[in-house]
Amino acid sequence: MNWKYYKRWNDIEEILAAFRRWKREDTEKNMKRIKAACITQTIHFINKDITKSEYSKRKVQEEITRYKHRLDRERTKYKILSEEVEEDGFVFVQNILKEPI
């Protein structure tokens, strides 16, 4: 075996290894990571009855409380921006869901 060629091959391997290390360090240094994300939702809770009775309005309010309890039970961080109640029983809830990643 010719040691001259072997020495060159070792040099090439060392250069490639150094290049790979440099490239990995460079990408790690410049890489950006997402720490948290949020989603803005507008939910339209609809009165399912045609009549505008107090019972149907109460059912919509119960659905909203069930939605909020589910968010609490799943430990979802949220913030309600607005909650608009219309006279016919429709409710618009606009909230932000914040999730750590």
C-alpha positions in Angstrom: 0.0 0.0 0.0 1.3 3.4 -0.9 1.3 5.6 2.3 1.3 8.8 0.2 -2.2 8.2 -1.1 -3.4 7.0 2.3 -2.2 10.2 3.9 -4.0 12.3 1.3 -7.2 10.3 1.9 -7.0 11.0 5.6 -6.6 14.7 4.9 -9.6 14.7 2.7 -11.6 12.9 5.4 -10.5 15.4 8.0 -11.4 18.3 5.8 -14.9 16.8 5.1 -15.4 16.2 8.8 -14.4 19.8 9.6 -16.7 21.1 6.9 -19.6 19.1 8.2 -19.0 20.3 11.8 -18.8 23.9 10.5 -22.0 23.5 8.5 -23.9 22.0 11.4 -22.7 24.8 13.8 -23.6 27.4 11.2 -27.1 26.1 10.7 -27.7 25.7 14.5 -26.6 29.2 15.1 -28.8 30.7 12.4 -31.8 28.4 12.9 -34.9 30.1 14.3 -37.3 28.1 16.5 -41.0 28.7 17.2 -41.6 28.9 20.9 -45.3 29.5 20.9 -48.2 30.0 18.4 -51.7 31.4 18.6 -54.9 31.0 16.6 -57.6 33.7 16.5 -61.1 32.1 16.3 -64.5 33.6 15.7 -67.1 31.1 16.7 -70.8 31.5 15.8 -73.0 29.7 18.3 -76.3 29.3 16.5 -79.8 29.1 18.0 -81.0 25.8 16.6 -84.7 26.5 17.2 -86.7 28.7 14.9 -88.5 30.2 17.9 -86.7 32.8 19.9 -87.7 31.4 23.3 -85.7 31.7 26.5 -85.1 27.9 26.4 -83.3 28.1 23.1 -81.2 31.1 24.3 -80.3 29.2 27.5 -79.2 26.2 25.4 -76.8 28.4 23.4 -75.4 29.8 26.7 -74.9 26.2 28.0 -73.1 25.3 24.8 -70.7 28.3 25.3 -70.0 27.2 28.9 -69.3 23.6 27.8 -66.9 25.0 25.2 -65.1 27.1 27.9 -65.0 24.1 30.3 -63.5 21.9 27.6 -60.7 24.5 27.0 -60.1 24.6 30.7 -60.1 20.8 31.1 -57.6 20.4 28.2 -55.5 23.2 29.8 -55.6 25.3 26.7 -54.5 28.8 27.3 -57.0 31.2 25.8 -58.2 34.8 26.0 -61.7 35.8 25.0 -61.5 39.1 23.0 -65.2 39.7 22.6 -68.6 37.9 23.2 -71.5 39.5 21.3 -75.0 38.3 22.1 -77.7 39.2 19.6 -81.4 39.5 20.4 -82.3 36.3 18.4 -80.0 34.2 20.5 -77.0 34.0 18.2 -73.7 34.5 20.0 -70.3 35.4 18.4 -67.3 34.6 20.5 -63.9 35.8 19.3 -61.0 34.3 21.2 -57.2 33.6 20.9 -55.9 30.2 21.6 -52.3 30.2 22.8 -50.3 26.9 22.6 -46.7 26.4 23.6 -44.9 24.3 21.1 
